[in-house]
Amino acid sequence: MVQERLDQMIRERLSRHEIRKQKGRIDGSSTNCIIMVAMDKYSYNPSEDFKASMLEVITANRINGIKELRCVLNCYLSMNSVEYRPIILQVFHKVCAELFLYGKYN
C-alpha cells in the first residue's frame, strides 16, 4: 500500500511538471549518473541521517522520475544492513511525500 501511494504521488507530481521538464530536453531523453559513496558511520539518529542524505541526493541530482527514485531507494537498501531497511523505507516515503506531494523543499 505504501509503494502504491508513493507511485501515485510521483505520477501526480510528474504530470504537473512534465511540460517544464520536456522544454529542457532536445531529444526527449536524459541520462543521469548518480555516484553514492558508502560510509561506515555510527548514528544516534539514523532516521535523520538517512533523511538528510536522501534529500541531498534527490535534490542535488534533480531526481523526480519513478525509475530514478526507485534506483536511489535500491541503492540505500543494498548499501545498508537489513536491520535498517524498515527505517530506510519509512524515511524514503516521508522524503518523497514532502518533496513531491507537499513541495516542502522547493
Secondary structure, 3 states (H helix, E strand, C coil): CHHHHHHHHHHHHHHHHHHHHHHCCCCCCCCCCCCCCCCCCCCCCHHHHHHHHHHHHHHHCCCCCHHHHHHHHHHHHHHCCHHHHHHHHHHHHHHHHHHHHCCCCC
